[in-house]
Amino acid sequence: MSTYMVDGKKMMNICILEILRKYTDSEHTMDQKDIIKKLETEYGMKVDRKSVKSNLMNLVDFGYNLECTEIERENKNGETEILTKDWYYNHEFDDAELRMLIDSILFSKTIPRNQAQELIEKIKGLSNVYFSAKVQHVCNLPGLSHTDNRQTMLNVEMIDDAISEGKKVAFLYNTYGIDKQLHPRKDTKYIVNPYQMVANEGKYYLICNYDKYDNLSNYRIDRMTEIEILDEKVKDKSLVKGMEHGLNLPQHMAEHLYMFSDPAATIVLKVQKGNMGDIVDWFDKNFEVLSPKFVQNNYPDNFNPETDANKAFIRVTCSQNAMFHWAMQYGTSVEVIEPADLRERIRDAVNEMAGRYK
């Protein structure tokens, strides 16, 4: 407080701006008398209305995003003058947008707990005191799942630099042991060509390529440690399958559920019509609904007009490994029609599971 009292006049505009940022929005405004009170209680400044108005207008002229209501009136000399009231700071983000950002951090499994809490506090600082009172759900943070790898955010930053510079990266890739700690999968580092980072199901993945292969691989960034940027140029994208004309990210994500990296295949499914919402959730609208006539002509052994009236046949392009796990997850609502080897793999897995529960 004493610092502001020494150079109060010089600091007044900054103090007024901070007061408006902290205490106002479109639903919580302040008049000049309110600002005068805050200047005295928070900064030890005793000022008059004329000084406050002058500084407010200066802030507007400087381009700060301040709003107010202007009222015209006639003064005692018969001249028209403009009065201002209901001043507020027009924040860069509204409350709904900030809540979305906070929720994305809360439910991200990639960000370590301490860093998540720090980020949330920074986001709360982008609004005012009223917003902070609204986001009490942040207290649930300790109960949510977050990575144990404190290097994750540094990993993201380093990979971003490597991609920008067109350099390879090396890292140890880890898995969890029965002690619930991360352990390297092997003693030597993985060396890859990094092309893209994506967020999927609350986790960050690196889409990359090994030099000796021509396909793409996906690795969880929160499972990486001891990452380093190498002084080696990445492989030209034109030499990697799926990257010849650049990465079609929506298509790549739709074809690689759970981030499996095996080649995508054409798969035909029989699903409950009532579960089409789940299909759209997982595949967006990147699938084809087959006509009844086409189904009868091509899959007569898998279609019964009486029992399948509430079912639909769809065709989708997807990783077979991903589809295996997805079909097991939705086993009572979906049936894989083709390819035959995937259908057989699921049948064998179901029989094995049934044997365990005898």
N, C-alpha and C positions, 0 to 999 in steps of 0.2 A: 504494500500500500504506500509506503513512504516514497518509493521510486516515482509513482504517479503523482504524488503530492508535490514533489520537487519540480517536475516539468509538466504540471497538469495541463496547461494550455496547449503545449505541443502534442501531448498524448491524447487529447480529448477525442479526436476523431476515431483513433484506434479503439479507445475504450467504449465509445458509443457503438461502433461496429461489433465489438465482442459482446456487448449487452444484447443487441438485437439478434445476433446469431444464437446466443444461449437461451434467450427467454421468449423469442417470438417466432411465429409462423402465421399462415393466413387465418388461423383460428384463434391465435393469441397475439393481439397487437398491443402496442404501447403508444401513449401520447407523450408529448414533450415533458409534461410534469412527471410521468412515470420514469422517463429516462433520467431526469434530474435527480430523482430519489435514488436510483440505482448508482449513479455516478458518485453520490455522496456516501452511500452505505458500502459500496464495493471498492471504490477507488479514493475515497476521501476528498473528492472534488466538490466545491461549492460553486455552481455556475448558474447563469440565468437563462431564460427561454431563448433570448436572442442568440446567445452563443451556441446553444444546442441546435437551433434551426439552421444557423450558418454552417455548422459542421455536418449536419444531415444533408444539406444541399450540396456541400462539397463532395461528400461520399457518393451521392448520385452522379455528380459531374465526373467523378473519377471512374465511373462505370460499375460500382458495386451494385449488386442486385437487390435493391431496396424498393419497397412498395409503400404507398400511402394513399390516403383519401384527401383530395383537394376540395376546398370549399371557398367559393367567392363570396365576399361581403363588402359592403360599403363602409369605409371608415368615417370618422367624425369630420373629415375634410371633404367628404363627398366623393372620394376616390375609391376605385375598386382595388381590393387587395385579396390575396390568396392565403388562406389558412390551411395548414396540414394537420392531419390526425391519423390515428390507426396505422402507425408505422410498423413494418415487419420486414424481416429478412427472408427473401425467397430462396430457400435452400436448394442446392443442386439436386438432391434426391428427396422424393416424398417418403412418408413413413412406410407405405406399402413396399416401395422399392428397397428401402433399408431392411425391412423385415425379411424380404426375399434373400438378400445378401447374407444376413445373419443365419437364416435357416439353412442356406447352402453350406455354410461353414459348420453349423451344428451337426449336420448329417453327413458331412464329408469324413470318410474313414481314413483319408490320406493325410490330413493335417494333424500333427501332434496336439494333445490336449492343451498344453500351456500356450502354444502358438495360436491355437483356435481362440482361446480366451482373450489373448492380446489383440487379435484381429477384430473380434467382436467389440471390444472396448473402443478401438479406433473407429469402427463403423458407427457406434453410438455417438461418438464425438462429432460426426458429420451433421447431426441434427441438434435438437435442443433438450432442455430438461424434461419436457413433457413426453418426448419419445422414450427416453430412458425409463420412465415409469411404466411404459406400456410393454416393454420387452422383458417381463419377469421370467419368461420361459427359458432364458439363458441359464437359469440356475440348474437346469436339467443336464447341463453339459457333462459333469462327471459320470453320469450314468450311460452316456452314449459311447459307442465304439469309436476309438481313434487310434491311429497307428502308434506303435512304440518307437518308430524310427524318427529321431529328432532331425535327421539330415534331409528329410523329404523335401522341405521347401528350398533348401540349398540345391538339392538334386534337380528340382524343376528349373531353378535359375541357371544352373550350369548347362543343362540339356538345351535350354532355350538359347543360350549363348552358342553352343556347339552347332545347333541347327542354323542359326543366323550366319555363323562363320563357315558353314559347310565342312565341319570337321567331325571325325569319328570320336566315339566315347568308349571308355573302358570302365567296367564296374564289377564288383562282386555281387552275385545274385543270391538272395537268401530265402530260406524257408523256416517255418517255425518247428521247433523240436518239442519233445514232451515236457520240457521245462518252461514252455510258453515263451521262449526267447528266440530271436532270429539267429540262424546259423548259416554260413555260406554253403551253397549247394555243392560247390567244388572249390579247390584251393586257388585255381587260376581265374583270372578275370575274363569276363565276356567282352569281346570287342565287336562293336556293331556300327552300322551306318544309320544315324538317327534322322528321321524325316518329319515326324509329327508327334505331338503329345495330345492326348484326348482324355476327357473325364467320362467315366462310365460306371454307373451304379455306385457313386460316391468314392471312386478310386481313380487315380491317375495312371495312365498307361503310356508307354513309349512304343510307337509304331516304327519299326526299324528293319534292317536287313543284315544278314551275315554275308561276308564277301564270297564264301564258297557256295552259297545258294542263290537262287534267283527269285525267291518269294519273300513275303513280308512276315515278320514275327512281332508279337506283342509282349511287352514285359511291364509288370507293375513297378512303378517308380518308387513306391514306399518300401519295396523289397530290395532296393539297391543301396549299397554302401561303398565307400572308398571310390566314388566316381571321379573320373579325370577326363579332361579334354585332350585328345591326342593331336599331334601335329601332322595328321594325315587327312587328305581330302576324302569326302564320302564318295561312294560309288554313284555314278551317274544314274539318275532315276529311270532313264529310258531302258536300263538293263535289268530292271526289277519288275516282275509281273505285278500288274495292278497299278504301276506308277508310270507307265509309258507316256501317258498324257496328263500326268499329275494325279494326285490322290483324290478320288471321289469319296470324301469322308462319310457322308450320309449312307452311301451304298456300302462302303466298307464296314460301317458299324452295324448295319442291318444284316449283312451277310456273316458277321462274326460275333454272334451272341456270346456272352461270357468271355469275349476277347480271345477265343480260340483262333489259331492262325492257319489251320489247314485250308486247302482250296475250297471255295464255295461250289455247291452242287445244286442241281434242280431237284426239289423235293415236293412230293404231293402228299397232302394231309387231309384226313377227314375230321372235321371239328364240329362241335355243337354250335348251332347258330347263335345261341345265347352267350357264347364265349367269344364272339367276334371282337368285343372290346379288348380282350386280352391279346388277341392277334394284332390289333392295331397298336396296342401299347408296346408290343415287342418288335413288330416289323414295320411300324408306321403304316403306310398304305402301299408298301412295296411288295404286294402279292396279287395274284390273279385268282378270282373266283371262277371256277370252271362251270360251264353250263350243264344242266341235267342230261341233255342229249349227249354231250361229249363224254360225260362220266359213264353213262349207260353203254356207250360204244367202246370205250377204252378200259373201263374197270368194272365189267359186269359181275365179276366174282366178289367185288367189294361193295356193291351197291344193292340195297334192298329197298324198293319204293315204299314198303309199308313201315319198316323200322327206321329208315333213314330220312323220313320226312322233315325232321328238325335238324338235319345235319347238312353241312356244306363241304364241298371238296375245293381245296385251294392249292395253288402252286406257288412256291416261294424259292428263292435262291439263298442258300445258307450253308455254313460250315456243317459237315456231317457230325463232327464231334460236338459242336454246339447244339445241333438239333437232337442228338441222342440225350443230352442232359435236359434239354427243354421238354422233350416228349416224356421223359421220366417224371419231370416235375408236374406236368399236366396230364398224367397217364390216364385218368378216368374221363377226360374230356377230349382227348385227341388220339388219333390213330395214324401212324405213318403208313402210307400205301406203297410208295416207292421213293428211293431205290430199294431193291430187294435185300441187298446186303445190310443196309441200315435197319430195315424192318426185322431181319433175322437177328441182328445184334441186340435190338431192344427185346425181342421175344426171349432170347437166351438170358438176358439180364433179369427179366421179370420172373422167369422160371427159377433162376438162382435165388432171387429174393424170396420167392414163395417157399423154397426149400428151407430157408433160414427161419421162417416163422411157423413151421409145423409144430 
